[in-house]
Amino acid sequence: MTVCRKVLGKGIFNRLLKATAYGQFVAGETLPEIQRTLSKLSQLGIRPLLAVPIEEDVGERTRDSEMESCYDQHLQRMLNCVDLSTGSCPQPMMQLKVTALMSAGLCKTLTLALRKAACAQDLVVHRLVEVMEGKDLTFHSLSDSDSVHFHHSLRRLEKIGRVGHSV
């Protein structure tokens, strides 16, 4: 791509990219462009899938409070994308990466914990739902800091799920 950009020049390269690969995956850069694309897809009987390509940069090392803020910003971007799609698309669908709302390290910890019978009982679905509904529970299979982060993550998931469900 770098060679093509140098040979063709930035302008021609960008137009070519938008007309081919980019245009296949991106509905547009402005709200009117996105609405036109969604309208065309709807007329063809195609339901677009909103894919929000954000997730944690695993190589980043920041303080827990900064990461919570980062995950909250990711949630806000996702909610904005849902808002964009609701007026233009009946029954919008959305794909998201859990690591946009929770650390990859916590995902790994949870995966390992679920393999242990005693820990799996600590992480049953009804307890997760209780946390999503605002209840503060202790997860004995997680460290204190992981438990706090897990609570925040579950509440972010609940927010995006609630908005998606109401659409």
N, C-alpha and C positions, 0 to 999 in steps of 0.2 A: 504494500500500500504506500509506503514511503517513496519508493521509486516511481510509482504511478503518479503520485502527487507532484513530484519534482518534474516529471516529463510532461504531464498534462497541464500543470499549473493549478493553483488552488481553486479558481473559479470553475473550470471545466471538470476537475476532479470532483468537486462537491456536487455539481449538477448530475454527473454520471452516477455518483454514489446514491444520491436521492432517488434517481430514476430506477435504480436496480435494487441492490441489497438493502439499503437503508429504508427505502420506501416500502419494502415488504414487511418491515417490522415496526416502523414508526408511523403513527397515524397523522402526525403533523407537528409543527413547532408552535403553532398558535391555536387558540381555542376555535376560531372559524375553520382552520384547516382540519383540525381533529373532528369537528362536527360534520364537515363535508364527507370525510372518509367514513365516519360511522354511519352516516346516512346511506352512502353507497353500499356499504357492507350489509346494512339492514335490508335494503331493496333486493339484494341478492340472497337474502335468507341466511346470512352468515352472522353469527354472534361473535363479536370481537372478544378477545381475552386480554384484559389489562394486565400487563406484566410490569411490576415495579422493580427495576433492576438495582435495588440497593440492599446492601448487607454489610456486616461488620468486616473491616479490614483486619484479618487475623494477625497481621504483623504489627498493628498499632498497639502501643502500650500507653495507656492513659489512666488517670485516677478513676475510681468507680463512679464518683459523682459526675465526671465529664462524660463517661460512657452512658450513664442513664440519660443525660441530656441529649446525647447523640441518638440514642434509641427513641427518645420522645420526638426528636426532629424527624426521624424516619417515619414514625407513626403519622405525624402531621402531613408529611408528603404523601403518604398512602391515602389518608383521608381526603386530601385535596384531589388526588387522582380519581377517587370514587366520586367525589362531587362533580368533577369534569365529565365523567362518563354517564352519570345518572340522567341528565337532561337530554342526552343525545342517543341513548342506547337502551332499549327495553331489556330488562334482565341482564345487566352487565355481569361479567365474570372477571375475577381477579386472581392472579398468581402472585404470591409473595414468598420471600425466603424468611424462615423463622429467624435466621441470624441477622435480619434487619431489626428485629425487636428484642433479641436476647443474644448473649454472647455465645460464640462457638464453643468456648470452654465450658460453659454451663450445659450446653447441649451434650457434650461429651460426658460430663459428670452424670447427667441424668440417664444417659444411655447405659453407663456402667452400673449405676445404682439400680436400674430396673432389672438388671440381670440377677440381682440378689433378691431372694424371696422376701427377706425381712424388709428391705428397702422398698421393694415394689408395693408392699402393703401401705407404706408411708406415702406413696405417690399415686394412689388410686384416683380415678377420674372424679368422683364426687367431692374429694378434698380439693382438687384443682378448681372445680366449679365454685366451691365455697370461697376460695381466694379471689376468683374472678368477680364474685358478687360482693367483695369488700371485706370478707372475714380474714382476720390475721391468724394464721395457723403456723405451727412449728413443724418444719420438716427435719426430722431427726437424721435423715440420711444426707443432709446438706450442711455445709459449714454455715455459720451465721451470715457471712457476707453473701454466699451463694443463695441462701434462703431469702434474704432481702431482695437481691436481684431477681430471683425467681418470682417473687410476689409482684414486683414492678412489671416484669415481662408478661405474666399471666394477665395482668390488668390491661396492658397494651393490646394483647391478643383479643381480649374481651371487647375492647373498644372497636377494633377493626371488624370483628365478627358481628357486633351489634349493628354497626352502620351497614355492613354488607347484607345483613339479614333484613334490614328495614327497606332496602332498595328493592 
